[in-house]
């Protein structure tokens, strides 16, 4: 049975540093157990703050970054190197500083990649890369130790938006057209794929996220509010700042700092 916990911190800066510290420990433990680790990245402001906090965290040297696989939960379907791509931000904020081997960085294909301007083909290509990394005899997905997600004001996670056709998708990876948030074309892991991670961390900061966070934790439907439909196989951790937690009921286990 997956355990769900809510951790509330005083402000976004404390939140980012706490997430970074928890992440480093989790990756160290995964490498001690399996010899390698994997982290599914997200984008957005709070993700950028976490990336920088991990980069600057003194204990991050205890992680063997050459044995960490980096995946993405979603991506804006834009040319390689575009500043709005989650990959570009992660490279600038974290990956380049860690000197992660290229083979460990599994970026979603760009719009000027081998499939051209075809997001469906790009999604299929990423699904194939996931399948190649899967262990023999397992589902066509690799092991994800930590899958990190931001939470949109409308309750979307990755690029799975409320009431959007992608919320019903069962393939591992899907193209997204007509996204309500620009840019309109994206690729994303689907809800069934997101839910295969050992731990799912939902990270949110700011008062504009409070409504979606509160609704997700009260059992809203996953199509109406995708954030309510994601959970880790073993743990689901909501990591919030105080502004994002104002509508979280006290019945949830909550640790404050």
C-alpha positions as a Markdown table, in Angstrom:
| # | Residue | x | y | z |
|---|---|---|---|---|
| 1 | Unk | 0.0 | 0.0 | 0.0 |
| 2 | Unk | 1.5 | 3.3 | -1.0 |
| 3 | Unk | 2.1 | 5.8 | 1.8 |
| 4 | Unk | 1.1 | 9.4 | 1.3 |
| 5 | Unk | 2.6 | 12.2 | 3.3 |
| 6 | Unk | 2.5 | 16.0 | 3.2 |
| 7 | Unk | 5.5 | 18.1 | 4.2 |
| 8 | Unk | 5.1 | 21.8 | 4.5 |
| 9 | Unk | 8.0 | 24.3 | 4.7 |
| 10 | Unk | 8.0 | 28.0 | 5.5 |
| 11 | Unk | 8.9 | 29.4 | 2.1 |
| 12 | Unk | 10.0 | 28.3 | -1.4 |
| 13 | Unk | 13.7 | 28.6 | -0.6 |
| 14 | Unk | 13.5 | 26.2 | 2.4 |
| 15 | Unk | 11.3 | 23.9 | 0.3 |
| 16 | Unk | 13.8 | 23.7 | -2.6 |
| 17 | Unk | 16.7 | 22.9 | -0.2 |
| 18 | Unk | 14.7 | 20.3 | 1.7 |
| 19 | Unk | 13.7 | 18.6 | -1.6 |
| 20 | Unk | 17.3 | 18.6 | -2.7 |
| 21 | Unk | 18.5 | 17.1 | 0.5 |
| 22 | Unk | 15.8 | 14.4 | 0.4 |
| 23 | Unk | 16.7 | 13.6 | -3.2 |
| 24 | Unk | 20.4 | 13.2 | -2.6 |
| 25 | Unk | 19.7 | 10.7 | 0.2 |
| 26 | Unk | 17.2 | 8.8 | -1.9 |
| 27 | Unk | 19.6 | 8.5 | -4.8 |
| 28 | Unk | 22.4 | 7.4 | -2.5 |
| 29 | Unk | 20.1 | 4.7 | -1.0 |
| 30 | Unk | 19.1 | 3.5 | -4.5 |
| 31 | Unk | 22.7 | 3.2 | -5.6 |
| 32 | Unk | 23.5 | 1.3 | -2.4 |
| 33 | Unk | 20.7 | -1.1 | -3.1 |
| 34 | Unk | 20.8 | -1.5 | -6.9 |
| 35 | Unk | 24.1 | 0.0 | -8.0 |
| 36 | Unk | 22.3 | 2.7 | -10.0 |
| 37 | Unk | 19.5 | 5.2 | -9.6 |
| 38 | Unk | 17.0 | 7.1 | -11.7 |
| 39 | Unk | 15.3 | 10.5 | -11.4 |
| 40 | Unk | 12.4 | 11.7 | -13.6 |
| 41 | Unk | 12.7 | 15.5 | -14.0 |
| 42 | Unk | 10.1 | 18.1 | -14.3 |
| 43 | Unk | 10.2 | 21.8 | -15.3 |
| 44 | Unk | 9.0 | 25.1 | -13.9 |
| 45 | Unk | 10.2 | 27.6 | -11.4 |
| 46 | Unk | 10.3 | 25.4 | -8.3 |
| 47 | Unk | 12.0 | 22.6 | -10.3 |
| 48 | Unk | 14.7 | 25.1 | -11.3 |
| 49 | Unk | 15.2 | 26.1 | -7.6 |
| 50 | Unk | 15.5 | 22.4 | -6.7 |
| 51 | Unk | 18.0 | 21.8 | -9.5 |
| 52 | Unk | 20.2 | 24.6 | -8.3 |
| 53 | Unk | 19.9 | 23.4 | -4.7 |
| 54 | Unk | 21.0 | 19.9 | -5.7 |
| 55 | Unk | 23.9 | 21.3 | -7.7 |
| 56 | Unk | 25.1 | 23.4 | -4.7 |
| 57 | Unk | 24.4 | 20.9 | -2.0 |
| 58 | Unk | 27.7 | 19.8 | -0.4 |
| 59 | Unk | 26.6 | 16.2 | 0.1 |
| 60 | Unk | 25.6 | 15.8 | -3.6 |
| 61 | Unk | 29.2 | 14.6 | -4.1 |
| 62 | Unk | 28.2 | 11.4 | -2.3 |
| 63 | Unk | 26.0 | 10.5 | -5.3 |
| 64 | Unk | 27.8 | 8.8 | -8.2 |
| 65 | Unk | 26.2 | 10.9 | -10.9 |
| 66 | Unk | 27.7 | 8.7 | -13.6 |
| 67 | Unk | 25.3 | 6.0 | -12.4 |
| 68 | Unk | 22.1 | 8.1 | -12.4 |
| 69 | Unk | 19.7 | 8.0 | -15.3 |
| 70 | Unk | 17.8 | 11.2 | -16.0 |
| 71 | Unk | 14.3 | 11.0 | -17.6 |
| 72 | Unk | 11.7 | 13.6 | -18.2 |
| 73 | Unk | 8.0 | 13.6 | -17.3 |
| 74 | Unk | 7.1 | 15.9 | -20.1 |
| 75 | Unk | 8.6 | 18.3 | -22.6 |
| 76 | Unk | 7.7 | 21.3 | -24.8 |
| 77 | Unk | 7.9 | 20.2 | -28.4 |
| 78 | Unk | 10.4 | 22.9 | -29.5 |
| 79 | Unk | 13.8 | 22.8 | -31.2 |
| 80 | Unk | 16.8 | 21.5 | -29.3 |
| 81 | Unk | 18.4 | 24.1 | -27.1 |
| 82 | Unk | 15.3 | 26.3 | -27.0 |
| 83 | Unk | 15.2 | 28.1 | -23.7 |
| 84 | Unk | 11.7 | 27.0 | -22.9 |
| 85 | Unk | 12.5 | 23.3 | -23.1 |
| 86 | Unk | 12.7 | 21.5 | -19.8 |
| 87 | Unk | 15.8 | 19.8 | -21.0 |
| 88 | Unk | 17.6 | 23.1 | -21.7 |
| 89 | Unk | 16.8 | 24.4 | -18.2 |
| 90 | Unk | 17.9 | 21.2 | -16.5 |
| 91 | Unk | 21.2 | 21.1 | -18.4 |
| 92 | Unk | 22.0 | 24.8 | -17.6 |
| 93 | Unk | 20.9 | 24.5 | -13.9 |
| 94 | Unk | 22.2 | 21.1 | -13.0 |
| 95 | Unk | 23.4 | 18.5 | -15.6 |
| 96 | Unk | 26.3 | 20.4 | -17.1 |
| 97 | Unk | 27.7 | 21.1 | -13.7 |
| 98 | Unk | 27.5 | 17.4 | -12.7 |
| 99 | Unk | 29.1 | 16.3 | -16.0 |
| 100 | Unk | 26.5 | 13.5 | -16.4 |
| 101 | Unk | 27.5 | 11.1 | -19.2 |
| 102 | Unk | 25.4 | 11.7 | -22.3 |
| 103 | Unk | 24.2 | 8.1 | -22.3 |
| 104 | Unk | 22.5 | 8.8 | -18.9 |
| 105 | Unk | 20.5 | 11.8 | -20.1 |
| 106 | Unk | 17.3 | 10.6 | -21.8 |
| 107 | Unk | 15.8 | 13.8 | -23.2 |
| 108 | Unk | 12.5 | 13.7 | -25.0 |
| 109 | Unk | 13.0 | 14.4 | -28.8 |
| 110 | Unk | 12.9 | 18.0 | -30.0 |
| 111 | Unk | 10.8 | 19.3 | -32.8 |
| 112 | Unk | 14.0 | 19.4 | -35.0 |
| 113 | Unk | 15.0 | 15.9 | -34.1 |
| 114 | Unk | 15.0 | 12.7 | -36.3 |
| 115 | Unk | 11.2 | 12.6 | -36.5 |
| 116 | Unk | 10.9 | 16.2 | -37.7 |
| 117 | Unk | 7.9 | 18.2 | -36.6 |
| 118 | Unk | 5.8 | 15.1 | -35.6 |
| 119 | Unk | 5.0 | 14.9 | -31.9 |
| 120 | Unk | 3.3 | 11.6 | -32.3 |
| 121 | Unk | 6.5 | 10.0 | -33.7 |
| 122 | Unk | 8.6 | 11.7 | -31.1 |
| 123 | Unk | 6.4 | 10.2 | -28.3 |
| 124 | Unk | 6.7 | 6.8 | -29.9 |
| 125 | Unk | 10.4 | 7.2 | -30.1 |
| 126 | Unk | 10.6 | 8.0 | -26.4 |
| 127 | Unk | 8.4 | 5.0 | -25.5 |
| 128 | Unk | 10.9 | 2.9 | -27.4 |
| 129 | Unk | 13.8 | 4.3 | -25.4 |
| 130 | Unk | 12.0 | 3.6 | -22.2 |
| 131 | Unk | 11.4 | 0.0 | -23.3 |
| 132 | Unk | 15.0 | -0.5 | -24.2 |
| 133 | Unk | 16.0 | 0.6 | -20.6 |
| 134 | Unk | 13.5 | -1.8 | -19.0 |
| 135 | Unk | 14.8 | -4.9 | -17.2 |
| 136 | Unk | 14.2 | -8.2 | -19.0 |
| 137 | Unk | 10.9 | -9.8 | -18.0 |
| 138 | Unk | 9.4 | -6.6 | -16.6 |
| 139 | Unk | 6.9 | -4.1 | -18.0 |
| 140 | Unk | 8.3 | -2.0 | -21.0 |
| 141 | Unk | 9.4 | 0.7 | -18.6 |
| 142 | Unk | 12.7 | 1.2 | -16.6 |
| 143 | Unk | 12.7 | 1.5 | -12.8 |
| 144 | Unk | 12.1 | 5.1 | -11.6 |
| 145 | Unk | 13.3 | 5.8 | -8.1 |
| 146 | Unk | 12.0 | 9.3 | -7.9 |
| 147 | Unk | 9.5 | 11.0 | -10.2 |
| 148 | Unk | 9.2 | 14.7 | -9.5 |
| 149 | Unk | 6.2 | 16.7 | -10.6 |
| 150 | Unk | 5.1 | 20.3 | -10.3 |
| 151 | Unk | 1.4 | 21.0 | -9.9 |
| 152 | Unk | -0.3 | 23.5 | -12.1 |
| 153 | Unk | -2.9 | 26.0 | -11.0 |
| 154 | Unk | -5.5 | 23.9 | -12.8 |
| 155 | Unk | -4.2 | 20.7 | -11.2 |
| 156 | Unk | -2.3 | 19.4 | -14.2 |
| 157 | Unk | 0.9 | 17.3 | -13.8 |
| 158 | Unk | 3.6 | 16.8 | -16.5 |
| 159 | Unk | 1.5 | 17.8 | -19.6 |
| 160 | Unk | -1.6 | 15.9 | -18.5 |
| 161 | Unk | -4.3 | 18.5 | -18.3 |
| 162 | Unk | -7.8 | 18.3 | -16.8 |
| 163 | Unk | -10.4 | 16.9 | -19.2 |
| 164 | Unk | -7.8 | 16.8 | -22.0 |
| 165 | Unk | -7.7 | 13.7 | -24.2 |
| 166 | Unk | -4.3 | 12.9 | -22.8 |
| 167 | Unk | -5.8 | 12.3 | -19.4 |
| 168 | Unk | -7.5 | 9.2 | -20.8 |
| 169 | Unk | -4.3 | 7.9 | -22.6 |
| 170 | Unk | -3.0 | 4.5 | -21.8 |
| 171 | Unk | 0.1 | 4.4 | -24.0 |
| 172 | Unk | 3.4 | 5.0 | -22.0 |
| 173 | Unk | 4.1 | 8.3 | -23.8 |
| 174 | Unk | 1.7 | 10.6 | -25.7 |
| 175 | Unk | 1.8 | 13.7 | -27.9 |
| 176 | Unk | -0.2 | 16.6 | -26.6 |
| 177 | Unk | -1.9 | 19.0 | -29.1 |
| 178 | Unk | -3.9 | 22.0 | -28.1 |
| 179 | Unk | -2.4 | 22.3 | -24.6 |
| 180 | Unk | -4.2 | 25.0 | -22.6 |
| 181 | Unk | -0.8 | 26.3 | -21.5 |
| 182 | Unk | 1.7 | 27.4 | -24.1 |
| 183 | Unk | 3.3 | 26.1 | -26.1 |
| 184 | Unk | 0.4 | 24.1 | -27.5 |
| 185 | Unk | 2.4 | 21.0 | -28.6 |
| 186 | Unk | 4.1 | 18.8 | -26.1 |
| 187 | Unk | 5.1 | 15.2 | -25.3 |
| 188 | Unk | 4.4 | 13.7 | -21.9 |
| 189 | Unk | 4.4 | 10.5 | -19.9 |
| 190 | Unk | 0.9 | 9.4 | -19.3 |
| 191 | Unk | -0.8 | 8.8 | -15.9 |
| 192 | Unk | -0.3 | 5.0 | -16.1 |
| 193 | Unk | 3.5 | 5.6 | -16.6 |
| 194 | Unk | 3.8 | 8.2 | -14.0 |
| 195 | Unk | 2.3 | 5.8 | -11.5 |
| 196 | Unk | 5.0 | 3.2 | -12.0 |
| 197 | Unk | 7.6 | 5.2 | -10.1 |
| 198 | Unk | 8.8 | 3.9 | -6.7 |
| 199 | Unk | 8.3 | 7.4 | -5.2 |
| 200 | Unk | 6.3 | 10.3 | -6.7 |
| 201 | Unk | 7.0 | 13.7 | -5.3 |
| 202 | Unk | 4.6 | 16.5 | -6.0 |
| 203 | Unk | 6.3 | 19.9 | -5.3 |
| 204 | Unk | 4.4 | 23.1 | -5.2 |
| 205 | Unk | 5.0 | 26.6 | -4.0 |
| 206 | Unk | 2.9 | 29.8 | -4.0 |
| 207 | Unk | -0.8 | 30.7 | -3.2 |
| 208 | Unk | -1.9 | 30.1 | -6.8 |
| 209 | Unk | -1.3 | 26.4 | -6.2 |
| 210 | Unk | -3.3 | 26.1 | -3.0 |
| 211 | Unk | -6.7 | 25.4 | -4.6 |
| 212 | Unk | -5.4 | 22.6 | -6.8 |
| 213 | Unk | -3.3 | 21.0 | -4.0 |
| 214 | Unk | -6.3 | 21.1 | -1.6 |
| 215 | Unk | -8.6 | 19.5 | -4.1 |
| 216 | Unk | -6.1 | 16.8 | -5.1 |
| 217 | Unk | -5.7 | 15.7 | -1.5 |
| 218 | Unk | -9.5 | 15.4 | -1.0 |
| 219 | Unk | -9.9 | 12.8 | -3.6 |
| 220 | Unk | -10.9 | 14.6 | -6.8 |
| 221 | Unk | -11.1 | 12.5 | -10.0 |
| 222 | Unk | -7.9 | 12.0 | -12.0 |
| 223 | Unk | -9.5 | 13.2 | -15.3 |
| 224 | Unk | -10.9 | 16.3 | -13.7 |
| 225 | Unk | -7.7 | 16.9 | -11.6 |
| 226 | Unk | -4.7 | 14.9 | -12.8 |
| 227 | Unk | -2.7 | 15.7 | -9.7 |
| 228 | Unk | -5.2 | 13.6 | -7.8 |
| 229 | Unk | -4.4 | 10.6 | -10.0 |
| 230 | Unk | -0.7 | 10.2 | -9.4 |
| 231 | Unk | 0.9 | 8.1 | -6.7 |
| 232 | Unk | 4.1 | 6.3 | -6.1 |
| 233 | Unk | 4.3 | 2.5 | -5.9 |
| 234 | Unk | 5.7 | 2.8 | -2.4 |
| 235 | Unk | 5.5 | 6.5 | -1.4 |
| 236 | Unk | 3.7 | 9.7 | -2.5 |
| 237 | Unk | 5.2 | 12.8 | -1.0 |
| 238 | Unk | 3.6 | 16.3 | -1.3 |
| 239 | Unk | 6.3 | 18.8 | -0.6 |
| 240 | Unk | 4.8 | 22.3 | -0.3 |
| 241 | Unk | 5.6 | 25.8 | 1.0 |
| 242 | Unk | 3.2 | 27.3 | 3.5 |
| 243 | Unk | 1.3 | 29.4 | 0.8 |
| 244 | Unk | 0.5 | 26.3 | -1.3 |
| 245 | Unk | -0.6 | 24.4 | 1.8 |
| 246 | Unk | -3.4 | 26.7 | 3.0 |
| 247 | Unk | -6.2 | 24.4 | 1.9 |
| 248 | Unk | -4.6 | 21.1 | 3.0 |
| 249 | Unk | -6.8 | 19.5 | 5.7 |
| 250 | Unk | -5.3 | 18.7 | 9.0 |
| 251 | Unk | -6.3 | 15.1 | 8.7 |
| 252 | Unk | -3.3 | 14.6 | 6.5 |
| 253 | Unk | 0.0 | 13.7 | 8.1 |
| 254 | Unk | 2.0 | 17.0 | 7.9 |
| 255 | Unk | 5.5 | 17.9 | 8.9 |
| 256 | Unk | 6.3 | 21.6 | 9.1 |
| 257 | Unk | 9.6 | 23.4 | 9.1 |
